[in-house]
Amino acid sequence: MKTLWNLRVFCAVVEHKSFVSAARQLGTSPSSVTRALQALEDELGAMLLARSSKQVELTMGGEAYYPLARQMLDLQQQAEDELNQQTASPRGLLRFSAPETLGRELLPRILARLADEHPGLRFDVLYSDAILEPIRDKLDFSIRGAFPASSELIGYPLWSYRRHLYASPDYVARHGAPAHPSELPQHRVLMHSAPRVLKAWNFAREDETVSLNLAAWHRSNSGNGVLDAARAGLGIARLGDWLAEPCAARGELVRLCPDYRIVSSHGDDPQMHAVFASRGMPRKARLLLEALRGEAGARGLDRAPRI
């Protein structure tokens, strides 16, 4: 298995032309990638890659070895898939991470259904808004929201969504509602403080874009914390519509500046997606993710074109 890992590292470096990008795809550190590649070269007795400060190039030996390494990995994946197909029902432990907001109702309901349908399946879920890595944290996969990193392997897109401003009816009654995003500095703004959360709030509608750097009146490292603070009337929050619209339908939240959505600096909407350590996706993982994406579609959560 160690040799397969070294092969996977080698192919990732070749395909990404970068040790750092390969490490991000594999969910490990650049130093770990370097060690794995060195171990493979030592085992083969040949240098596969020529490194410089700016680029990574295949040596002549690497040019000959790469297609064979890729073929070995593909064959290994085919063998695993064939074996999985022979199993009547998926079983065993599925360990993964997910944002805290998925644990409110959506994901537990799906896990309960799958547990009834496949009694051999067990789940170990790490609910966290921190960025957990599949290899480092010994996960089958990691579910993430927001904006995928450009060098990150997206093993499975779940649904795209849009972010809007929300506050409770009580907050609006006491403090009023901004008529335009530019009025937000005069309001109590709630912010998520987790890594990779956008620092600038970029508002977009068909004929206008507005970018604001806002000071937080209240911060939380939890998506659930931000949502509950908004519901309690603490301030105005930036929330995904898949999470906030059910609260709005119950009268707990009101969407503010409804013509605007909050996007990345490139104008993209966020996406819920799963990240894997390798190209292979265990059958039990696919089963869960297909169920999650299907449930999102049935509930009408996928409100924007998929990335």
N, C-alpha and C positions, 0 to 999 in steps of 0.2 A: 504493500500500500504506500510505503514511503516513496518508492520509485514512481508510482502513478502520480503522486503529489508533485514530485520534481518535474515530471513531464508536463503536468498541467501548468506549473509555474513557467516553464520554458516557453510553451505555446502562448501563454498569456502575454509574456514580455514581447515575443515576436509580433503578435497580433496588435498590441497596443503601442509598440515601439517605445516603450517607457517602463522602467522599473516601478515608478510611482503609480502610474495608471494601472499596471498589472496588479500591484498590491491592493489598490482600491477595489478592483473587480473581485479579487479573491478574498477580500476581507481580512487582510493581514498587513504586516509592516514591510516597507521596502527592504529593511535589513534581513527579514525572513526570506524574502524573495531572492536576495543576493546569496544567502546561504544555500538555499535549495538549488539554485542554478550552479553554484560552485560544486555542490555535492554531485550533481548530474555530470558535470564536466570531468570531475575526478573519477567517477565511476566509468565513464566512457574513455578516459584518457585523451580527450580532445577538447579544444576550445570551440564553443558553439557560437559565441557572440563576441564581437569586438566592441568594447565600451569606450566612450569618450565623454567629456563633460556635457556635450550637447546632444548626442545621439547614440542609438544602439543599432548596430548592423550585424547581420548574419555573416559568419565566416564561411569559407567554402564548405567546411565540414557541417556547419549549421544549416546551410542551404540544402545539403543532401539529407540531413537528419530530420528537419522540420516536418516534411510531409509524412514521413514514417511515424513520427511522434504523434501527429494529429490523427493518423489512422489508428494507432494503438488506443488513443483515448476514445475515439468514436466507437471502436469495436468493444471496448470495455463498457461503454454506456449502452450499446446495443444488447450486450449480454445481460446487463442489469435489467434493462427494460423487458427482455424476453423472460427472465426469471420472475419479474414482478407480474407479468401477464399470466403466469402459471398459478399464481396465488389466488384462491377463490375470493378472499377478502383481505384488504390491507390491515395490517396489525402492527403492534409495537408502539414505541414512544415517539411522538412528534414534538420536538422542542423548538419553539420559535418565539420571536419578540413581536410586539405590536404597540402602537401608540395607545396611551391610556384611554383616549376617547372611544376606541373600538371596544373596550371592555364594559361600556355602559349598558349595552343591550344587544347590539348587532352580532358581535362575535360569539358571546356565550350562547346565544340562541342557536347558532349554527353548530357549535361544538356539541351541544346537547343532542341535536338531531343526528349528527354523525356518530356520536357514541352509541345511540340507539340502533342505528343502521349497521354499524361495524363494531361489535362488542370487543374485538381485539385491539382497538385503537385506544391509546392513552395520550394525554396532552400535558405539556409543561409549558405554560405561557408566561413570558416575562413582559408584563405591561410596563412600558417606560417610554418617555418622550426623549430620552437620551439616544444617541446613535450607537446601536449595538451592532457588532460585526459578526457574521456567521461563523468564521473560523475561530477568531479570538474568544468569542463567548460560547463556543460549542453549540451552535444553533443549526437547525436544518435550513432555516431561512429567517429573514427579518422583514417585517412589514413596515413600510415607511410612508409618510405623507409628504406634502409640500413639493419641492422642486428637485427632481433627481439630478445628482451631479453629472456633469458632462461625460466623465470617464467611468461612470458607475454602470455595471451590468444590471439591467432591469430584467430579472428573470421572468416576471409575470406582472403585466399591468392590470390593476383591479378596476379603478374608475377614476375619471377626471372630475373635478368639482370646481366651484367658484367660491371666492372669498368676498364677503360683504361686511359692512358695519352693522352691528346689532347692539341694542340696549333694551332694558326692561321698560314697560309702560310707566312704572313708577319713576325711573330716572328721567324719562322724557317729561313727565308731569312736573317734576321738581326743577329740572335744569334746561328744559327745552331740547329741541333736536336741531343739529346742524343742517342748514339748507344746502350747503356745499362743503366738500372735503376741506377747503381752506379754512373753515371755521373750527376745525378740530382742536387747534391749540387752545381755544377758550373752553374746552370741555375736559372732563376726567377720562383719560384714555387708559384702557387696560391692555397690558402687553404680555406676551409669552416670552420668557427669557431663555428658552432652550437654544443650544447651538444650531446654526443653519437657519434660524428664523430671520426673515428679511429685516434689515435695519431700517430701510426706507420703505414707506408705504406708497406704492405706485397705483394711483387710481386711473381707471380707463373707462371711457364710453366711446361711442362711435365717433364723436367729433372733438374729443378732448382727452388729454392726459394730464395728471397732476401728481407730482412727487413731493412727499412731505417727510421730514425727519422730526419725529414727535418725541416729546418727553413723556414718560409713563407716570401716571398718577398712582397706579398699582401694578405690580409685576408678579408673575407666578411662573414656576418652571413646569407647570402641569397644564395640559390642554383642558382637562376637567376643571381645574382651578379657575382658569380664565372664563370658561363657560358659566360656571356656578356664580362667579363674581358678577358677571353681566346679568344673570337671572335675578340676583339679589339686589340689583340696583346700584352697584358700586361704580359703574362707569360704562363707557362705550368700548366694545371689543371687536376685533377682526376675527371672524369665524368662518369656517367652511360651511357652505349652505347645506351639505348633507347632514351636518350635525345641528345647525341652528334652526333650519326651517321647521322641523317637527316641534321645536319649542315655540316658534312663531305661530304655528297652527293652533297651539294650545293657549295662546295669549300670553306666554311668558316672556317673549322677546318681540321687538319690532325692528324691521330692517330699516336702516337709515341711509340717506342718499341713495335710494334704490336704483337709480340709473347707472351707478358706478360699480365696478367690480375691482378687486385689488389683485394685481398681477405681478409677475417678476419684472425685472428691469428690461427684459426682452419682450414683454407683453404676453407671457405664457400664463395659462391657468395651472394651478397645482394638480398633483396626481397622487392617488394612493397606489402603491406598487410593492412588489416583493423582490428582495435582493437575495440571490443565492451565491454560494462560494464557488460554484462551477456551473458548467452548462447543463449538467444533469439535474433533473428534478425528480425526487423520489415520488413514487406513485401516491403515497399517502399525503404528501405535500400538495400534489396536483389536485387530489380529491378535495382537500380543504379549500384551496384557493379558488377552484372552480365553483364550489358551493358559495363562497363569499362573494365572488363576482356575480354569480347568478342572482343572489339575494339582493345585491346592490342594484342590478338591472330591474328586478321585479319591483323594487321600491322606488324606482325612478331616481336613483341617486346620481347616475352618470349624466351630468347636466352639460358637459362640455366635450368637444371632440377628444378622443384618446390621443395621447402623445405617442 
